[in-house]
């Protein structure tokens, strides 16, 4: 389990390789104004890795007196999993370029936050896909001005991780020296969707709309090995 907080004034230069939004600078002559959470801030993350040999079959808690034929069917099973839970990354909002960025070499322009407006919308992911946050809380700054929004927004985050990778295996002894191992792996076993970040530029027709996913659907693979 990790409980953390990552703060800085600069961020990744390879945003095109990342699955989340990256907060860029705004005023090249005032880096202190870029101090905020980093785009990769993860306040809480829990990863569980466990493996359980099922207590069934010869010498086990249940059906311990099973014969060789029955034990080859019910014995030797093992369930394993890697389960991950993680809060989403903070969102980095942008505005349309203005004279400062278009003509005077300023970095990307950020929007203005409307005073007293709460941008966070509660609820599950699916009801918020067309409006992930309250878009009315952000407006385009005037020409020759910088926006007052932070490099990333500490109140707004993309969807987090809720993933279960499961494995079922069976070790079957055919003779004393020969045994077969069957393995079934279920990646994203419950087929959970992790939605991508919403559109984050003020003035865009899809501002606040989620239109992508970050993870793969369920993947299943089987294998058999003969050991001797």
Secondary structure, DSSP 8 states (H G I E B T S, - for coil): -EE---EES---S-GGG-SS-----S-TT-GGGG-EE-TT--SEEEEEEEEEE--BSTTSSBSTT--HHHHHHHSSEEEEEEEEEE---EE--B----HHHHHS-------EE-TT---B--S-SGGGTT-SB-GGGEE---TT----S-SSEEEEE---EEEEEEEEEEEEESSSS-EEEEEEEEETTT----B---B-BTT-TTBT----B-S---EEEEEEEEE-
